[in-house]
Amino acid sequence: MLEIRDLHISFGDKHVIRGFSTSIPNGKIGVLLGRSGSGKSTILKMITGMLNPDYGEILVDGINIVGTPISKRGLGFVPQHQLLFPGLNVFENLAYGLKSQKWGREEIKRRVSEIAELVGVDHLLRRHPRNLSGGERQRVALGRALATYPKILLMDEPFSSLDESERKKLALVFRQIQQELGITSVHVTHSSQEAALLSDKIVVLENGVVVQEGNYREVRRFPKSKTVAKLMGIPNILENESQEIIKAWKLEPKGEEEKFFQVNPWELKRGNMGIECKVIAVTEGIAFLYTDGNFLSMIDDSGLNVGQKIKVERHPEKEEIGKVSQMQSRVGKF
């Protein structure tokens, strides 16, 4: 189990992490979700030992590892950029940590063979990193981190440099491997879709502070603030909280700590009354609208044209299981 208690760090007079606390149970994935600059990677660096906190505790299986040398912490780390050794082939990259721990030659061969098969690079062992695709390099980086039987696996936006299809595929490969091994993991990302695929627990960060945590479904259904709602990819959050829109569409405020207004894309319909909106873009089955300082999306197959002005009404519907993720993938964060 990984437990972090009241972690603080400052750079000069800037407080970067302020009282960060969370816990990740054994065999689970905790996702740190936040914008760039929110403190996600800084927390990961403190766990690895690359940075020392000003104060606070980092406990692995109940033992505080703050001050413990990096090599003694029993952690695996997959950085954002794979950082493979260019002069070493795949076998040698996978074996690097094992050699550092002075494993025997036959033990190294056996372990590298196991790991290469696990991450799907057993056919690439004699290739060098320059001859691998981005996805293949990331698999090697993951295998290298797992080879030494780490207690905790740390991953710093490892899929961010990959295209969307490869990113999703690698995320699912990692999830399968993580569940097979039962390894406790911390994954840093700014992507709500990665969080949905990977997380057992989400910790949402803003300016070095935890603003919400819980499982994916509860955080997405009940975001405590507009910031959390945006990070979770919830569409149609009103930036300009027009009273005309709020009244016409009978919107209720959401959020415990910061009130905001939002409308689901599938609730918006063309009508004879409602709010006048201008169509600014159309894709298959989705219309993107602008009205009174707000950019909105609406599910619509009626053949709208860019520049057209329409009246839009809201027809509340009970949320169906699976509809949220389906709409998120189609509409995104518009």
Summary of the structure (lengths in Angstrom):
residues: 334
radius of gyration: 23.3
end to end distance: 37.5
largest distance: 77.5
contacts: 1042
relative contact order: 0.12
helix: 33%
strand: 30%
